[in-house]
Amino acid sequence: MTLRDMALAALANVIWGFTYVAYPIALESFTASQMAVLRFVLAALPVVLVARPAPWRTILAVGATLLTGQFLLLFFALAAGLPPGLASVTTQMHAFFAVLIAAVVLREYPTRRQGIGLVVAFTGLLLIGLTIGADLPPVALGLAMAAAMSWATGSILLRKTPRGVAMGPLIVWCSLVPPIPAYLASLLLDHDASLYSAVVHASLGSLVAVVFLGTLATTLAFGIWGYLMQRYQSAAVAPFALLSPCTGVVAVALIFGERFGPLRAAGMVCILAGLVIVVLPWPQVAARARAMLRDEPACPPPST
């Protein structure tokens, strides 16, 4: 994985980390279902400017799993009692589900180093989860795990798309799928389902948060994610998603003043350590270290 693509992976997940700030701000004026409708309507607006990049079956499959299933199941989990802080942890289980699905379906098995890194990062994720104290209904946890599995399935579908499919336009067209089921969910679950009234009376902060979710957090971040999933094995890309809860914790602390203790800090350190184990080119690092010890120039490794 090149340094440029590592930077792109980090950028996408830093953006997703800030969604944990945007969600509560948007929910001040909108219900969860209304927020989903607006998010994906905004993400789908460029559809009039870009040609359809893939067959409808691909658009419907990716839109139903990566976008619709992931977010609606997560919103239902929140409605069933999933603590919002825990949502930032359970969502990232998709990274491990994606590696598992890729191994079963695509025969893409993680290397020993990648496996060790995933275990270290997963330990950090568990440590962060232990810092959140709240009753957790089994139904809420089941829905949250289903949301993570839906994201993982969508990621693998992106992995299977041909290299020639442009990810930005594909995410735009896939964003046509979620608004209708999200609006139907709003009609069924919301006491006041008037989307027009919600927009007219929304605060400026909520509107800005929804725009952020629909543009940067959907079209840009998922476009980057799809680009990377096309080019690299899931075990190389998926661990970067674990940057999201770290970014979310720091962003919430800076913006809302929420403090976190040593256990959560230790969890973030484990996640970052796991990423370093997965992505750092250790054979090259070892060769350069040996060359420095011998005071000899390191031979560049063969390109792969």
N, C-alpha and C positions, 0 to 999 in steps of 0.2 A: 504494500500500500504506500503510495507516494506521500510526501509531506503535505502536498497541496490537498490531496483527498482526505488526509487525516484532519487538516484544518477545516475542510468543509464539513466533515462528520461532527467535529467539535462545535462548529457554528450552528448547525441544525439543532443539536441537542441543548446548546445554551439558549437558543430561541425557545425551545420547548420548555426549558426550565422556567422561563419567565411567564409561561402560561399559568403557572400556579399563583402568580400575582394578578394576571389578567382575569382569571376565572372569578374570583370573589368580587372584583370591581364590576365586571359585566353582570354578575348575578344581583347586584344592587338594583338593577332596573329591569332585568329580563329573567324569565324562568330558564331552567336548563335546556328545555326543548326549544324555546324561542331563540336562545343563544346559538344552538346548533343550526337552526334554520338560517339565521342571519350570517353565521360564520361561513357556511358553505354556499349560500347565495352570492356573497361577496367573492369567494374563491372561484366561483363559476362564471363571473361576469366576463372575463376575457375570452370565453368560449366563442363569441362572435368574431374574434380576431384571429383565432388559430384553427387550423384544419384538424379534423379528427385524426389522432395519431395511431389509433389501434382499432381492431374490430370491436363491435359493441359487446361481444361476450367478455372481452378482456376488461373493458371499461366497467361493465356491470359487476364483474367478479371482484375487481380491485375496489370499486366504489362501495360494494356491499360489505367487504371485510375490513379493509384498511381504514375506511372513513365511517361508514354508517354503523356497522356492528361495533367497532371499537368505542365510538363516542356515545351511542345510544345505550349500550350495555353499561358503560361507566356511569352515565347519568342515572340509569335505573338503580345501579348499585348505591349511588349517593342517596337516592330517594328511599332506598330500603334500609339506610342507616350506616353506610360506609363512612367513616370519618374522613373528611377531606384530606387531612394530612396523610392518612394511610393510603389514600388513592394515589398519591405521588410515588408510593413504594410499590403497590400491587401492579400498577400500570407497567412498570419497568420489568416485570416478569416476562414480558414479550420477548426480551432479548434472549432469555434461556429457552423459551418455547420455540423461537425461530431457529436456534441452533439444533434443537431436537427434531423439528420438522424437516430441516434441511438434511439431517443425517438419515432420516427414514425415507424421505421422498426423493431427494437429489443425490443421496450417497455422498454427501459432503461432510466428512468427519473432521472434527477439530483436531489439531495437532496436540501433542502432550503439553506444549507450552501454552497454547490457547486454552486447553482444559484447566490448567493450573490457574491461569489468569481469571477465567470465569468463576472458578471456585472462590478465589480470593475476593473478587468483586461481589459475588453473591453473599459472602459472609458480611461484607459491608452493608449490603442491602438489608440483610436481616438485622444488623445492629441498628440501622435507622428505623426499621419497623418496630423494634423493641422500645423506642423512645416515645411511641404514640400510645397513650393510655386511653382506651375507650372500649365500651362493649361493642362487639362485632357480631351481628347476626349472621348465621351461616348462609342465608340467602344472599345477603349483601356481598359476602366474600366470594360465593360462587359466581355471581354476576361479574364481579371485578376480575376474577380469573378468566371468565369467558371473554371479557373485553380484551384482556391481554392476549389470549389465544387468537382472537379475531385480528388484532394488529399483527401478530406473528404470521398468521396465514396470508394476510395481505402483503407482508414483506416478502414472503416466499413467492407469491404470484408476481411481484415486481422482479424478483430474481430471475424468473423464467421468461420475462419479456425479452424479445430480441434486442440486440445492441442498438439497432437503428431507430428504436422507438424513443422519441424525445420525452423525458420525464416531466418537464414543466407543463407542456400541453396535455400530457396524459393525466396529471393530477387535476388540471383545470376541468377536463371533461369528466373525470371521475367524481368531481364535486357536484355534478348534476344529480347524482344518485341520492345523497342524504337528505336534501331539503323536504321531499315529500313524506317519507316516513317520520322525520322529525316533526313536521307540522301535524301529522296525524296523531303522534304522541302528545303534542301540545293540546290538541282538541280533546283528547281523552283524559289527560292528567291535570291540566292547568285549570284553575278556577276561572281566570279571565284569559281566554286564549286570543284576544285581539292583539295581533302583532303590530298593527298600525298604531294603536293606542300606546303600546309599550315603547315603540320607537319615538313617537311624538313627545312622550313624557320622560324619556330617558335622560339621565345626566350626561354631561359631556364626557366625563371619565368612563362611563359605561360604553358610550359610542366609540371612543378611542380604543378601548379594550377589545371590542368586537372587531373593529377594523384590523387591529394587530393580529387577532386570532385568524381572521379570514385571509390575510395577505401573507405576512411573514411566517406565521405559525402553520399555515396550511400550504399555500402555493409554493413558497420558497423552501421551507424546511422539508416538506414531504417530497418536493422535486429533487432536492439534494439527496435525500434518503434513497429515493428510487434510483437515481444515477449511481450511487455507490453500491446498492444491492445488485444492479445489473453487472457490475464489473468485478466484484469481489465475493468470496465465499461468506456466507452468513456469519460464521464464527469470527471473521475479521472485522465485520461492520457492526454487528449487533451489540457488542460490549460498549460501544460509544454511547448507546442510549442511556447507560447508567450515569452519564454526566448530568442528565436532566434533574434527578432528585437533588444532587449536590448543588446545582445552580439554583434550583427552586428554594432550597433551604437558605442559601446565602441571600438570594433576592428578597425573600420574605423577611429575613432578619433586617436587611438594609431599609426596605420600604415600609414595612409594617412594625418594625421594632421587635419582632419575635426573636427570643433568645433560644439558643440550643446548647446543650451541655456536652460534656466530654464523650459520652457514648455515641451521640450523633456525629460528633467530629471524628471519632475513631472510625465510624462507618464510612464517612466520606473519604478518609485516608485509605481505607481498604479498597474502596471502589476505584480510586485513582491509581493505587498500586496495581490492582488487577488490570486496568487499562494499559499501564506501562508494561506489564508482563506480556500482554497480548500484542501490542502494536510496535514496541521497540525492536528494531532489527538486531537481536542479541548476537548472532554470529558475526555480524559486521563490527559491532561494538567490541566483542572479544578480540577480533583480529586486530583492530586498531589499538586496543590496549596492549596486546602483546608486542605490536610493532613499536609502540612508544617505549615500552620497557626495554626493548632491544635497540632503541634509538634508530629504527629503520622505518621507511615509509610503508604504510599499509597498502597492499594491493587492492584495487577496487574489486568488489565482488561481482561475479557475473550477473548480468541483467536477467530478470525472470519475467 
